[in-house]
Amino acid sequence: MYKNTYPIIRGVLQRELRSFTTFPGIKQMPLVACQLQTQIQTTCICFPQVRCYAKSKDKKKEKGKKSGAKVEINETQLREVLDLDALNGQMQKAIQQMKDDFIKQLSIRSTSGAVEKLRVLVDGAEHELQELGQISRKNPKTIVVNMIAFPQTIPDVLKALENSGMNLNPQQDGTTLFIPIPKVTKEHRESLSKNAKSLFIKYRDSIRDIQNIAIKKIKKQSDISKDDNFAIQTQIAAIADRYIAEADKLLATKQKELLGDS
């Protein structure tokens, strides 16, 4: 734009200069002419120095290219400073626990099997519901749990059922619990989908905790050079990212199933 505009401005200033130098009766003509001549020279100097800077969008693209670089995992280097198998094992265990919870807690229709495997926290220890009570099916729409063996755990069982994510509303009659099976409604599906997301966040954070513990241990190792220390930390984070990406895919598949998307 400036390249095309410069000749026009210069031409206008030159015409003004000629008109002032030929106009009779003006005593300060030399001064005005000098000022115009200075403007022309300034125009000649300034416009060629205009620089074209990259657009903000281009800068963002360049920044994105750098940040998206794939981190290569050097297993040999990692095994020299940490128990890589244990690290992978802990993160894989979190993935497996998430899979198990998806199966047990996020069924479209509550089944006796899902209720049997429900974990109940009693005095700081977890137990499966089938260890605390006898579970049977009264009819296709009702599950019955007989708690006569451990009646003191009924409050814990009721709490676990209500927080199970299966949209259960148990009714107590003495030492017996009656669990109506909820209808499969759109609201029920959406509720289960939200519970799936909550479980994903829980295990994603668990994987990040494993990552952070490993990185803290690496930071304390003074026998590792600064560059190697940073490289190892980056690789540990990349391993965690890989497991989280796997968990994210499992979440997407489960939500698609729960919401009935084709």
C-alpha positions as CSV (number, residue, x, y, z in Angstrom):
1,M,0.0,0.0,0.0
2,Y,2.8,2.4,1.0
3,K,4.7,1.7,-2.2
4,N,1.8,2.8,-4.4
5,T,1.0,5.9,-2.2
6,Y,4.5,7.3,-2.0
7,P,4.7,8.7,-5.6
8,I,1.3,10.4,-5.2
9,I,2.3,12.2,-2.0
10,R,5.6,13.2,-3.5
11,G,3.9,14.5,-6.6
12,V,1.5,16.6,-4.6
13,L,4.2,18.1,-2.5
14,Q,6.3,19.0,-5.6
15,R,3.4,20.8,-7.2
16,E,2.9,22.8,-4.0
17,L,6.5,23.7,-4.1
18,R,6.4,24.9,-7.7
19,S,3.2,27.0,-7.0
20,F,4.8,28.7,-4.0
21,T,8.1,29.5,-5.8
22,T,6.2,31.1,-8.8
23,F,3.6,33.0,-6.7
24,P,4.4,36.8,-6.6
25,G,4.3,39.0,-3.6
26,I,5.1,36.5,-0.9
27,K,8.1,37.6,1.2
28,Q,8.5,34.3,3.1
29,M,8.6,32.2,0.0
30,P,12.1,30.8,0.5
31,L,11.1,29.6,4.0
32,V,7.9,27.8,2.8
33,A,9.7,26.3,-0.2
34,C,12.3,25.0,2.2
35,Q,9.6,23.4,4.5
36,L,8.0,21.7,1.5
37,Q,11.3,20.5,0.2
38,T,12.0,19.0,3.7
39,Q,8.6,17.2,3.6
40,I,9.5,15.7,0.2
41,Q,12.8,14.4,1.5
42,T,11.2,13.0,4.6
43,T,8.7,11.2,2.5
44,C,11.5,9.7,0.4
45,I,13.3,8.5,3.5
46,C,10.3,7.2,5.6
47,F,8.2,5.2,3.2
48,P,10.9,2.8,1.9
49,Q,11.6,1.9,5.6
50,V,8.1,0.6,6.3
51,R,8.3,-3.0,7.4
52,C,5.7,-5.8,7.0
53,Y,5.2,-7.7,10.1
54,A,3.7,-11.2,10.3
55,K,0.0,-11.3,11.1
56,S,-1.1,-12.6,14.5
57,K,-2.7,-15.6,12.9
58,D,0.6,-16.5,11.3
59,K,2.4,-16.2,14.6
60,K,-0.2,-18.5,16.2
61,K,0.4,-21.1,13.5
62,E,4.1,-21.0,13.9
63,K,3.7,-21.2,17.7
64,G,1.4,-24.2,17.3
65,K,3.8,-26.0,15.1
66,K,6.6,-25.8,17.7
67,S,4.4,-26.8,20.7
68,G,2.9,-29.8,18.8
69,A,6.2,-31.6,18.4
70,K,6.1,-35.2,19.4
71,V,8.2,-36.3,22.3
72,E,10.3,-39.4,21.6
73,I,10.4,-41.9,24.5
74,N,14.0,-43.1,25.2
75,E,13.3,-46.2,27.3
76,T,17.0,-46.9,27.8
77,Q,17.6,-43.5,29.3
78,L,14.5,-43.8,31.5
79,R,15.3,-47.2,32.8
80,E,18.7,-45.9,34.1
81,V,17.0,-43.5,36.5
82,L,13.6,-45.0,37.3
83,D,11.5,-48.1,37.3
84,L,9.8,-47.7,34.0
85,D,7.8,-50.9,34.3
86,A,6.4,-49.8,37.6
87,L,5.5,-46.4,36.2
88,N,3.7,-47.9,33.2
89,G,2.0,-50.5,35.5
90,Q,0.6,-47.8,37.8
91,M,-0.8,-45.8,35.0
92,Q,-2.2,-48.9,33.2
93,K,-3.9,-49.9,36.5
94,A,-5.7,-46.6,36.6
95,I,-6.9,-47.2,33.0
96,Q,-8.1,-50.7,34.0
97,Q,-9.9,-49.4,37.1
98,M,-11.7,-46.8,35.0
99,K,-12.8,-49.6,32.5
100,D,-14.1,-51.6,35.4
101,D,-16.0,-48.7,36.9
102,F,-17.5,-47.9,33.5
103,I,-18.8,-51.5,33.3
104,K,-20.0,-51.7,36.9
105,Q,-21.5,-48.3,37.4
106,L,-22.6,-47.1,34.0
107,S,-25.0,-49.6,32.6
108,I,-28.0,-48.4,30.8
109,R,-30.1,-50.9,32.7
110,S,-29.1,-51.7,36.2
111,T,-28.3,-55.4,36.5
112,S,-27.9,-57.7,39.5
113,G,-24.3,-58.2,38.4
114,A,-23.6,-54.4,38.5
115,V,-25.1,-54.1,42.0
116,E,-23.2,-57.2,43.2
117,K,-19.8,-55.6,42.3
118,L,-20.7,-52.2,43.8
119,R,-17.9,-51.2,46.2
120,V,-19.1,-50.1,49.6
121,L,-16.8,-48.2,52.0
122,V,-17.2,-49.6,55.6
123,D,-14.9,-48.3,58.4
124,G,-12.3,-47.1,55.9
125,A,-12.2,-50.4,53.9
126,E,-13.9,-51.3,50.6
127,H,-16.1,-54.3,50.2
128,E,-18.3,-55.5,47.3
129,L,-22.0,-55.4,48.1
130,Q,-22.3,-59.2,47.5
131,E,-19.9,-59.7,50.5
132,L,-22.3,-57.8,52.8
133,G,-25.7,-59.0,51.6
134,Q,-27.7,-61.5,49.6
135,I,-28.7,-60.2,46.2
136,S,-31.7,-61.5,44.3
137,R,-34.2,-60.4,41.7
138,K,-37.8,-60.0,42.9
139,N,-39.1,-59.2,39.4
140,P,-37.7,-57.7,36.2
141,K,-38.1,-54.2,37.7
142,T,-36.8,-54.8,41.3
143,I,-33.6,-56.0,42.9
144,V,-33.7,-57.2,46.5
145,V,-30.7,-57.0,48.9
146,N,-31.0,-58.9,52.2
147,M,-28.7,-57.3,54.8
148,I,-29.5,-59.6,57.7
149,A,-25.9,-60.7,58.0
150,F,-24.4,-57.2,58.4
151,P,-27.3,-54.9,59.3
152,Q,-24.9,-52.3,60.8
153,T,-23.6,-51.6,57.3
154,I,-27.0,-50.6,55.8
155,P,-26.3,-46.8,56.0
156,D,-23.0,-47.4,54.1
157,V,-24.7,-49.5,51.5
158,L,-27.5,-47.0,51.0
159,K,-24.9,-44.3,50.5
160,A,-23.0,-46.4,48.0
161,L,-26.1,-47.1,46.0
162,E,-27.2,-43.5,45.9
163,N,-23.7,-42.4,44.8
164,S,-23.2,-45.2,42.3
165,G,-24.0,-43.2,39.2
166,M,-26.7,-45.8,38.3
167,N,-29.5,-43.5,39.2
168,L,-30.7,-45.9,41.9
169,N,-33.3,-45.0,44.6
170,P,-33.2,-47.8,47.2
171,Q,-36.1,-48.3,49.7
172,Q,-35.4,-49.9,53.1
173,D,-37.8,-52.3,54.9
174,G,-36.0,-53.5,58.1
175,T,-32.9,-55.4,57.0
176,T,-34.1,-55.7,53.3
177,L,-33.3,-53.2,50.6
178,F,-35.6,-52.9,47.5
179,I,-33.9,-51.3,44.5
180,P,-36.3,-50.2,41.7
181,I,-34.6,-50.4,38.3
182,P,-34.9,-46.9,36.7
183,K,-36.5,-46.5,33.2
184,V,-34.2,-45.7,30.4
185,T,-35.0,-42.1,29.7
186,K,-33.1,-39.3,27.9
187,E,-32.4,-37.7,31.3
188,H,-31.1,-41.0,32.7
189,R,-28.7,-41.4,29.7
190,E,-27.4,-37.9,30.1
191,S,-26.9,-38.4,33.8
192,L,-24.9,-41.5,33.2
193,S,-22.8,-39.7,30.6
194,K,-22.0,-37.0,33.1
195,N,-21.0,-39.7,35.6
196,A,-18.7,-41.2,32.9
197,K,-17.0,-37.8,32.6
198,S,-16.6,-37.6,36.4
199,L,-14.9,-41.0,36.4
200,F,-12.6,-40.0,33.6
201,I,-11.5,-36.9,35.5
202,K,-10.9,-38.9,38.6
203,Y,-8.6,-41.3,36.8
204,R,-7.0,-38.6,34.7
205,D,-6.0,-36.8,37.9
206,S,-4.7,-40.1,39.3
207,I,-2.4,-40.6,36.3
208,R,-1.2,-37.0,36.7
209,D,-0.4,-37.7,40.4
210,I,1.7,-40.7,39.4
211,Q,3.5,-38.5,36.8
212,N,4.2,-35.8,39.4
213,I,5.5,-38.2,42.0
214,A,7.9,-39.6,39.4
215,I,9.1,-36.2,38.3
216,K,9.7,-35.1,41.9
217,K,12.0,-38.1,42.4
218,I,13.9,-37.2,39.2
219,K,14.3,-33.6,40.3
220,K,16.0,-34.8,43.5
221,Q,18.7,-36.8,41.6
222,S,21.7,-34.6,41.6
223,D,23.8,-37.0,39.6
224,I,21.8,-36.2,36.4
225,S,22.7,-33.3,34.3
226,K,20.3,-30.4,33.9
227,D,19.6,-31.1,30.3
228,D,19.1,-34.9,30.9
229,N,16.9,-34.1,33.9
230,F,14.6,-31.9,31.8
231,A,14.5,-34.5,29.0
232,I,13.5,-37.3,31.4
233,Q,10.8,-35.1,32.9
234,T,9.4,-34.4,29.5
235,Q,9.3,-38.1,28.6
236,I,7.5,-38.9,31.8
237,A,4.9,-36.3,31.0
238,A,4.6,-37.7,27.5
239,I,4.0,-41.2,28.9
240,A,1.2,-39.8,31.1
241,D,-0.3,-38.0,28.1
242,R,-0.4,-41.3,26.2
243,Y,-2.4,-43.0,28.9
244,I,-4.7,-40.0,29.3
245,A,-5.4,-40.0,25.6
246,E,-6.3,-43.7,25.9
247,A,-8.7,-42.9,28.8
248,D,-10.2,-40.0,26.7
249,K,-11.0,-42.5,23.9
250,L,-12.6,-44.9,26.3
251,L,-14.7,-42.0,27.6
252,A,-15.8,-41.0,24.1
253,T,-16.8,-44.5,23.3
254,K,-18.7,-45.0,26.6
255,Q,-20.6,-41.7,26.2
256,K,-21.6,-42.6,22.7
257,E,-23.0,-45.8,24.0
258,L,-24.8,-44.2,26.9
259,L,-26.4,-41.5,24.9
260,G,-27.4,-43.9,22.2
261,D,-25.5,-42.1,19.4
262,S,-25.1,-44.1,16.2
